[in-house]
Structure formats: structure tokens, C-alpha cells
């Protein structure tokens, strides 16, 4: 069993729900809920806000995951400001929520948390975004901060899950 700690992006939850809806494929969702229950999978509150705007069935599930979504704190706000200063094109100016910098900020903050550092736990961002050249996407920015970024299927593999 792995001792990895995951910070998940909206894209991974939406893709999983699109191809493996909870009512047809409960297995992956049950495992995800177990990670949440065991404090090994989190998402920033901005992910919840994006889900509410995009996907009704996923939104219903998300509303039941009270431990899952972490509200922003002053440290994360400072980290987001630093990220956007260095990578302003990470966010799209569209008037809607954009969780990307918050996902990375949460990973950075958790990696620097002295209580969490006592244990050698690897923090991994889970996103469906991929590195394509030097386009500023989550994996590109994560690489800059020495944070691993994988997709949800790789998270399943890392955890040794089979369905």
C-alpha cells in the first residue's frame, strides 16, 4: 500500500465521471471515498466551485464529501499570488472559477507543512492536463515546483487498484 497524498484537479473528477459514472462503476468511486476518509485525497474548494458549474451528477457526489474540499487559507492565497506572478497564463480570464493555481498552491502548502513533513509522504497532483511544449498547464507549473503530476489512471496504478 502506498503512503502517497493526492491533490486532485477538477479535470480528473470530470473525466472519471464521464467515462465511469458512479451509478454504473461504483468501484473506483468507493476507493476514492476511502482515500478521502483516510485523509489521503483532497482538493481545494475551487474544484468544488468548478464542479458545481459543470456537472450535476458529480456535483451531487461532491456535496456529500465534506472532508474532501479544503477552503483557502492566507498561506495558499500568497502561494497563488506567487504562482500567478510567475505563470500569469495559467488562468483563463473568463469570469468563472479556475481551480488550477489553487490545486498547485495546496500541494505546495502541504509539502511545506512541518507536521506533514515528519512523515515521508509524497504529495502528487492528479490532473488530466498534460505537458505540451511550454504551454502553461498544471503539470508544467508543478514541474517548476518539483511536484509530481499524474492522471487519475496513474493514481489507480500507483495505488495498485484493479477493477
Secondary structure, DSSP 4 states (H G I P E B T S, - for coil): ----EEEE-HHHHHHHHHHS-TTT-HHHHHHHHHHHHTT-EEEEHHHHHHHHHH-HHHHHHHHT-TTTEEPP-HHHHHHHHHHHHH-GGGS--SSS---HHHHHHHHHHHHH-HHHHTS---EEEE-S----TT---HHHHHHHTT-EEE-HHHHHHHHT---
